[in-house]
Amino acid sequence: MGNINPVLISGRDYATFHIGDLFFGIPATDVIELSRNLDVTAVPKGPRFVSGLMNLRGQLLPAINMHIRLGISVENVHHAGVSIILETSGGPVALLVDSVGEILSLLPAELEPPPNKLTELAKEVVTGVYIRPEQLLLILDPLKIVSGAMRESPVIPSK
Amino acid sequence: MDEYLENILGEFVIEAGEILDRLDIDFVQLEKNSTDKKLVENIFRGMHTLKGSSGFFAFKRLETLAHACETLLSKVREGEITLNAGRVTVLLHGFDSLRKIIAGISEVRVEPDGDDASIVALLLAIANGETVSEQAVMRPGADSDEGGDQVQAVEPRGSLQSLGVSPGEVTVGDTVVPADALVAVSAKGSPSLQPPVNRATVNAEASKNHELAAPVKVNVELLDKLMNLVSELVLARNRLLPFVTDNTDLHFSSAVRTIDMLTLELQERMMKTRMQPISQLWSKFPRLVRDLSNELGKSVELIQEGAETELDRTLLEAIRDPLVHIVRNTVDHGIEIPATRLQANKPAAGKLVLQARHENGMVVVEIIDDGGGIDFEKVRDRSVEKGFWTAEKASKLSDQELIETLFLPGFSTKDAVTSLSGRGVGMDVVKTNITQIGGTIEVESPRGSIGTKIRLKIPLTLAIMPALFVRSESERFAIPQNSLLEMVRLNLATDPNGLEDFFGTPVFRLRGQLHPLLFLNRHLELSDRTPGPESAINIAVVQSGGVRFGLVVDEVLNMQEVVVKPIGPLFKGLLDFAGATILGNGRVALILDVDGIAMSSGLIAKVQSHQLHEAVIVEKLTSIAEETTMLLFSIDGMGSMALPLKYINRFEIFAADRIQHNGTKLVVNYGQEIMPLIVVKDFIGGTRRRGLDGSRPISVIVHYVRDQPYGLVVDQIFDIVQVPSKLFALAPPQRGLLGCSLLGEKVINILDLPEIMMLRNLQEEALDESAPEVLEI
């Protein structure tokens, strides 16, 4: 995972959020909006990552449970029901996160390769890290969040 | 007029209109840039096409005029003549005359009278390089009056431009005057015009109206967006309606009622924009039937009735292949060769009638032939040959049951595989395609060689449909009304039969017929709950293809129109849902796909691998030998399994690195063959695929189906044992298992291999065909 796609990190503004004790950022240009208190209808037998479907003004979007997606244990959940609506090439998706932080403006040159001690699942989607004085900011690739979730849908794992 | 001729004439008028519209633009460009070779070329080709088709209809005026224009243009094209403003003007006049003649044809279906001698002469003169007097060039219309049957009007002595702007003075020749000028004339009611001009005026007005009424091309995406918005509006209206009952304010409720009515109308109109006549499909058939019958030495007369019947364009697309298939089948199998027909006292030429009409909100398409009908004995023989059932059972099948056989996968009665049909893609695919869009297919073929009638019923549209809402556990689901037959409440305590067991599937009796039953909560893995023996259950009786089954739900809610929305690529491979809809309260509810459920639950496989007849159940319970030789093996987490030895050819163990991926499928290289691997545990119980842990060697049972090996992946193979044949039903029944038996103290589960094989094939088909490609991201 050492090769960092320069295109993906050239966006300087990051929308940040918390999942468990970890702090994440995604390029702000991919974020359509934040929304609260949207009902999620479970889709039985759907991929485990996907909590279900949401209705955003008449449009159906899959809601991705970021705890499961990143393999972060659910012990320290303070779920406030916030979702980040992202635009992806497969249509908009909602990321269910614990809480949303501020938008940070960061220099691409300061991005470091992702740390080693991440979970396997997290390694797939973390493209790099900013070392911030208070906490590490892990940068996610929004496309991989969804493509990974797709791969998890009922298909034989490729070894 | 002959309807056929009428049709092609109509097409001609439309085509000519399109060419003229295009030329209009090109001419304008040409005036600005008279040396543009490409423009000249375009105009030349347009004229050439026009000339060709007018020759076909023997429209002499049109042909002569177009020919003259073409002659001049070809000279220009070859560079012998250069265009100047005057010459372009002459061309334009020729062109305007063409337009008027075509407007006349479009109205009265014959070429209007008129004389174009002067303009033709002028065009040819320029083409021959003669110098034409400036005056003649500038007002070619002046000459046309002399020989024409036209009105005498004051000839303008000015420039040509005055033609359009001083209508009162215009020469109203069929040949010269632009349509808009004529309209202006009639509008002003100029007293100088004499009666004959009325015809021309009317024509011109007709052409004007024609222009206004001409269809507008709209981007399909825009239409889809609009359709979506209307769907939203319908939902918003649904949310509004309940307030009327709660609210006594008259003004409010009358406003809501108005919105209700407007929405309904808008929805209907919007639906209409997506509608297209079925003739769009049928137009290909005359040629198809002609080619086929020639190839087969048959003579077939094709009759189309109700070609103007409209249906949603996506549905039109969906029935294209099935219809082509049925028509081919009919010509190939149905209609006899002339000699046979004459013997049977029928005319040598067979009749193939395509009929379409609206009926009860559905479109009914019938394909009727007067051929030999279905050869039931042949179907009977073939079904035994293909191993669908034993000869004894086949001999008892009714005609209707034999017709059902035609729709089983892999059935074909044609002796030789021809280029036309008999390639194994048969009526089963037709049926699948039709049921996928919520339609049905029926076949009638009375004995006595009087032909066959195939009736397709297709919904008008897919986007909005009525559905019944039900509750299972805490979730609401919608069942599309077109797959719902009836609701039944079964009281297990008082019903004499209650639930019975059929190869591991519960069944219930409805008016003497056995129906398999599926517990929705269990199927969707919402809970494991099964009703106690004393409870009453709600059953939605649904139909998927030929299979009827009951879906047990906790509560029946309301009937409502729903707007179907796709659930997106993340749920690809999930067959159980047809889509989702948004409820009045803004929540999302899933719409069940009855076909998908029948498939993923294994019900279709179950019913197709063991015909659902009372006799089978009785047979299973009584007449099995004492003991059966079986292979004992284990599957992780599912205890001991056994499979009758008759299914097994050999066992193998493959190292992990021998397993190869063929797309998403697992295969191993086995001797000269590629052997697909079937991970048995994926087909037992729940439907979630678990796949393989790719590092350990795997134990494989090799099972041959018609020379093709299949590898059944299990965990550990133990022994060959004699298992008592007395089977105990599983409670609750499980997919992929026949039942269980006792070996000493140990309970062993007997695998239902026919069902697993059927299940696998159905899944492969479903995944290959229905799932849309996921975007690579």
Interface residues (C-beta under 8 A of the other chain):
Chain A: D39 T41 A42 V43 P44 K45 G46 P47 V50 G52 L53 M54 N55 G58 L60 L61 P62 T88 S89 G90 G91 V93 L143 V146 S147 A149 M150 S153 P154 V155 I156 P157 S158 K159
Chain B: N228 E232 L235 E475 L524 E525 L526 K565 P566 I567 G568 P569 L570 F571 K572 G573 L574 D576 F577 A580 I582 G586 R587 V588 A589 L590 A656 H661 T664 L666 V679 T687 R688 R689 G691 L692 G694 S695 V774 L775 I777
